[in-house]
């Protein structure tokens, strides 16, 4: 756990060995260290979880979440991920979308935008429709919305 860019080279070397690197740090963490990790989690997101019941976002965060979900950069990221992993019919598995985004942006976390889950963030963004399929087990899939 560090916000120090001195660890960027170490993280990159560990990744080169095929080991998954998880980084934790503050918002001031230098970009080279964040991108050297497979997954980067901001400490304020973890602290926020300690303050609230499991699976729920803070009330203040929920109020700002809808505004944040319409952020142009976020919308572009979500659209690009849906397009990258969608099939011929324009349907993409939500898990694949999340994995694609995590590979592109190791620091991406729906909690950064006030949502506990990626599905909630995608729904609030308005770029896609969520549909649940399956009998006993629910699989969430999304269909690209209007552009």
Short mmCIF file of the C-alpha atoms (twelve columns), coordinates in Angstrom:
data_MODEL
# 
_entry.id   MODEL 
# 
loop_
_atom_site.group_PDB 
_atom_site.id 
_atom_site.type_symbol 
_atom_site.label_atom_id 
_atom_site.label_alt_id 
_atom_site.label_comp_id 
_atom_site.label_asym_id 
_atom_site.label_seq_id 
_atom_site.Cartn_x 
_atom_site.Cartn_y 
_atom_site.Cartn_z 
_atom_site.pdbx_PDB_model_num 
ATOM 1   C CA . UNK A 1   0.000   0.000   0.000   1 
ATOM 2   C CA . UNK A 2   1.585   3.226   -1.108  1 
ATOM 3   C CA . UNK A 3   0.982   6.536   -2.804  1 
ATOM 4   C CA . UNK A 4   4.632   6.691   -3.809  1 
ATOM 5   C CA . UNK A 5   5.681   6.467   -7.450  1 
ATOM 6   C CA . UNK A 6   8.944   4.796   -6.361  1 
ATOM 7   C CA . UNK A 7   6.998   1.533   -6.279  1 
ATOM 8   C CA . UNK A 8   5.846   1.803   -9.905  1 
ATOM 9   C CA . UNK A 9   8.874   -0.052  -11.268 1 
ATOM 10  C CA . UNK A 10  8.563   -2.769  -8.612  1 
ATOM 11  C CA . UNK A 11  4.868   -3.236  -9.431  1 
ATOM 12  C CA . UNK A 12  5.682   -3.430  -13.154 1 
ATOM 13  C CA . UNK A 13  8.402   -6.048  -12.543 1 
ATOM 14  C CA . UNK A 14  6.066   -8.155  -10.428 1 
ATOM 15  C CA . UNK A 15  3.396   -7.976  -13.151 1 
ATOM 16  C CA . UNK A 16  5.969   -9.066  -15.744 1 
ATOM 17  C CA . UNK A 17  6.413   -12.251 -13.685 1 
ATOM 18  C CA . UNK A 18  2.706   -12.999 -14.148 1 
ATOM 19  C CA . UNK A 19  1.668   -12.080 -10.614 1 
ATOM 20  C CA . UNK A 20  -1.448  -9.968  -10.121 1 
ATOM 21  C CA . UNK A 21  -0.613  -6.636  -8.497  1 
ATOM 22  C CA . UNK A 22  -3.146  -4.871  -6.296  1 
ATOM 23  C CA . UNK A 23  -2.353  -1.300  -5.366  1 
ATOM 24  C CA . UNK A 24  -3.883  0.761   -2.598  1 
ATOM 25  C CA . UNK A 25  -3.290  4.449   -2.043  1 
ATOM 26  C CA . UNK A 26  -4.614  7.954   -1.754  1 
ATOM 27  C CA . UNK A 27  -6.061  10.061  -4.559  1 
ATOM 28  C CA . UNK A 28  -2.699  11.820  -4.854  1 
ATOM 29  C CA . UNK A 29  -1.033  8.588   -5.989  1 
ATOM 30  C CA . UNK A 30  1.048   9.265   -9.126  1 
ATOM 31  C CA . UNK A 31  -0.439  7.909   -12.352 1 
ATOM 32  C CA . UNK A 32  2.610   5.696   -13.181 1 
ATOM 33  C CA . UNK A 33  2.072   3.669   -10.004 1 
ATOM 34  C CA . UNK A 34  -1.678  3.362   -10.595 1 
ATOM 35  C CA . UNK A 35  -1.180  2.073   -14.139 1 
ATOM 36  C CA . UNK A 36  1.560   -0.330  -13.043 1 
ATOM 37  C CA . UNK A 37  -1.033  -2.216  -10.984 1 
ATOM 38  C CA . UNK A 38  -3.599  -4.690  -12.289 1 
ATOM 39  C CA . UNK A 39  -6.132  -3.221  -9.891  1 
ATOM 40  C CA . UNK A 40  -5.841  -0.018  -7.873  1 
ATOM 41  C CA . UNK A 41  -8.196  0.876   -5.025  1 
ATOM 42  C CA . UNK A 42  -8.360  4.286   -3.421  1 
ATOM 43  C CA . UNK A 43  -8.264  4.264   0.372   1 
ATOM 44  C CA . UNK A 44  -11.150 6.710   0.720   1 
ATOM 45  C CA . UNK A 45  -13.409 4.137   -0.968  1 
ATOM 46  C CA . UNK A 46  -12.412 1.562   1.635   1 
ATOM 47  C CA . UNK A 47  -12.901 4.021   4.489   1 
ATOM 48  C CA . UNK A 48  -16.347 4.876   3.129   1 
ATOM 49  C CA . UNK A 49  -17.293 1.194   3.285   1 
ATOM 50  C CA . UNK A 50  -16.321 1.038   6.945   1 
ATOM 51  C CA . UNK A 51  -18.746 3.877   7.715   1 
ATOM 52  C CA . UNK A 52  -21.796 2.404   5.951   1 
ATOM 53  C CA . UNK A 53  -23.721 -0.879  6.080   1 
ATOM 54  C CA . UNK A 54  -22.627 -3.546  3.607   1 
ATOM 55  C CA . UNK A 55  -23.636 -2.968  -0.002  1 
ATOM 56  C CA . UNK A 56  -24.990 0.553   0.524   1 
ATOM 57  C CA . UNK A 57  -23.591 3.861   -0.587  1 
ATOM 58  C CA . UNK A 58  -23.628 6.904   1.656   1 
ATOM 59  C CA . UNK A 59  -26.775 9.060   1.325   1 
ATOM 60  C CA . UNK A 60  -24.708 12.071  0.224   1 
ATOM 61  C CA . UNK A 61  -22.910 9.916   -2.327  1 
ATOM 62  C CA . UNK A 62  -26.226 8.652   -3.723  1 
ATOM 63  C CA . UNK A 63  -27.466 12.210  -4.177  1 
ATOM 64  C CA . UNK A 64  -24.433 13.132  -6.270  1 
ATOM 65  C CA . UNK A 65  -24.253 9.754   -7.990  1 
ATOM 66  C CA . UNK A 66  -26.788 10.478  -10.735 1 
ATOM 67  C CA . UNK A 67  -24.918 13.648  -11.671 1 
ATOM 68  C CA . UNK A 68  -21.607 11.777  -11.654 1 
ATOM 69  C CA . UNK A 69  -23.030 8.921   -13.745 1 
ATOM 70  C CA . UNK A 70  -23.533 11.416  -16.577 1 
ATOM 71  C CA . UNK A 71  -19.868 12.494  -16.608 1 
ATOM 72  C CA . UNK A 72  -18.772 12.587  -20.295 1 
ATOM 73  C CA . UNK A 73  -15.478 10.787  -19.631 1 
ATOM 74  C CA . UNK A 74  -17.241 8.041   -17.669 1 
ATOM 75  C CA . UNK A 75  -19.878 7.651   -20.384 1 
ATOM 76  C CA . UNK A 76  -17.159 7.336   -23.041 1 
ATOM 77  C CA . UNK A 77  -15.380 4.681   -20.945 1 
ATOM 78  C CA . UNK A 78  -18.581 2.678   -20.445 1 
ATOM 79  C CA . UNK A 79  -19.577 2.918   -24.123 1 
ATOM 80  C CA . UNK A 80  -16.126 1.854   -25.315 1 
ATOM 81  C CA . UNK A 81  -16.124 -1.133  -22.969 1 
ATOM 82  C CA . UNK A 82  -19.610 -2.252  -24.039 1 
ATOM 83  C CA . UNK A 83  -18.653 -1.958  -27.707 1 
ATOM 84  C CA . UNK A 84  -15.362 -3.811  -27.180 1 
ATOM 85  C CA . UNK A 85  -16.912 -6.902  -25.589 1 
ATOM 86  C CA . UNK A 86  -20.354 -7.007  -27.227 1 
ATOM 87  C CA . UNK A 87  -21.412 -9.711  -29.641 1 
ATOM 88  C CA . UNK A 88  -22.915 -9.235  -33.114 1 
ATOM 89  C CA . UNK A 89  -26.279 -8.348  -31.601 1 
ATOM 90  C CA . UNK A 90  -24.787 -5.650  -29.404 1 
ATOM 91  C CA . UNK A 91  -25.186 -7.644  -26.203 1 
ATOM 92  C CA . UNK A 92  -22.348 -7.682  -23.677 1 
ATOM 93  C CA . UNK A 93  -21.927 -9.541  -20.412 1 
ATOM 94  C CA . UNK A 94  -21.618 -7.130  -17.494 1 
ATOM 95  C CA . UNK A 95  -18.687 -9.077  -16.026 1 
ATOM 96  C CA . UNK A 96  -16.798 -8.822  -19.305 1 
ATOM 97  C CA . UNK A 97  -17.474 -5.075  -19.412 1 
ATOM 98  C CA . UNK A 98  -16.089 -4.709  -15.886 1 
ATOM 99  C CA . UNK A 99  -13.009 -6.770  -16.724 1 
ATOM 100 C CA . UNK A 100 -12.350 -4.730  -19.855 1 
ATOM 101 C CA . UNK A 101 -12.586 -1.451  -17.953 1 
ATOM 102 C CA . UNK A 102 -10.306 -2.771  -15.172 1 
ATOM 103 C CA . UNK A 103 -7.643  -3.658  -17.744 1 
ATOM 104 C CA . UNK A 104 -7.837  -0.185  -19.262 1 
ATOM 105 C CA . UNK A 105 -8.185  1.755   -16.001 1 
ATOM 106 C CA . UNK A 106 -6.860  -0.114  -12.950 1 
ATOM 107 C CA . UNK A 107 -8.332  2.525   -10.627 1 
ATOM 108 C CA . UNK A 108 -11.889 2.156   -11.964 1 
ATOM 109 C CA . UNK A 109 -14.363 1.288   -9.237  1 
ATOM 110 C CA . UNK A 110 -18.108 2.039   -9.268  1 
ATOM 111 C CA . UNK A 111 -17.749 3.176   -5.647  1 
ATOM 112 C CA . UNK A 112 -15.685 6.122   -6.920  1 
ATOM 113 C CA . UNK A 113 -18.925 7.333   -8.529  1 
ATOM 114 C CA . UNK A 114 -21.223 6.632   -5.564  1 
ATOM 115 C CA . UNK A 115 -22.489 3.210   -6.658  1 
ATOM 116 C CA . UNK A 116 -21.941 -0.090  -4.890  1 
ATOM 117 C CA . UNK A 117 -22.074 -2.131  -8.119  1 
ATOM 118 C CA . UNK A 118 -21.175 -1.684  -11.777 1 
ATOM 119 C CA . UNK A 119 -24.708 -2.619  -12.857 1 
ATOM 120 C CA . UNK A 120 -26.154 0.243   -10.833 1 
ATOM 121 C CA . UNK A 121 -23.674 2.669   -12.392 1 
ATOM 122 C CA . UNK A 122 -24.444 1.482   -15.934 1 
ATOM 123 C CA . UNK A 123 -28.184 1.743   -15.290 1 
ATOM 124 C CA . UNK A 124 -27.853 5.290   -13.906 1 
ATOM 125 C CA . UNK A 125 -25.689 6.336   -16.857 1 
ATOM 126 C CA . UNK A 126 -28.526 5.623   -19.280 1 
ATOM 127 C CA . UNK A 127 -26.239 4.199   -21.981 1 
ATOM 128 C CA . UNK A 128 -27.580 0.667   -21.786 1 
ATOM 129 C CA . UNK A 129 -30.486 -1.487  -20.711 1 
ATOM 130 C CA . UNK A 130 -29.856 -4.175  -18.143 1 
ATOM 131 C CA . UNK A 131 -31.622 -7.484  -18.594 1 
ATOM 132 C CA . UNK A 132 -31.512 -10.415 -16.240 1 
ATOM 133 C CA . UNK A 133 -31.610 -13.912 -17.709 1 
ATOM 134 C CA . UNK A 134 -31.548 -17.419 -16.305 1 
ATOM 135 C CA . UNK A 135 -33.759 -19.575 -14.120 1 
ATOM 136 C CA . UNK A 136 -32.266 -19.915 -10.678 1 
ATOM 137 C CA . UNK A 137 -29.083 -17.981 -11.262 1 
ATOM 138 C CA . UNK A 138 -29.364 -14.439 -12.541 1 
ATOM 139 C CA . UNK A 139 -26.964 -13.328 -15.225 1 
ATOM 140 C CA . UNK A 140 -26.873 -9.624  -15.867 1 
ATOM 141 C CA . UNK A 141 -26.307 -8.685  -19.460 1 
ATOM 142 C CA . UNK A 142 -26.471 -5.307  -21.041 1 
ATOM 143 C CA . UNK A 143 -27.567 -4.205  -24.440 1 
ATOM 144 C CA . UNK A 144 -26.001 -1.083  -25.895 1 
ATOM 145 C CA . UNK A 145 -28.501 1.775   -25.826 1 
ATOM 146 C CA . UNK A 146 -28.986 4.584   -28.287 1 
ATOM 147 C CA . UNK A 147 -25.863 6.516   -29.231 1 
# 
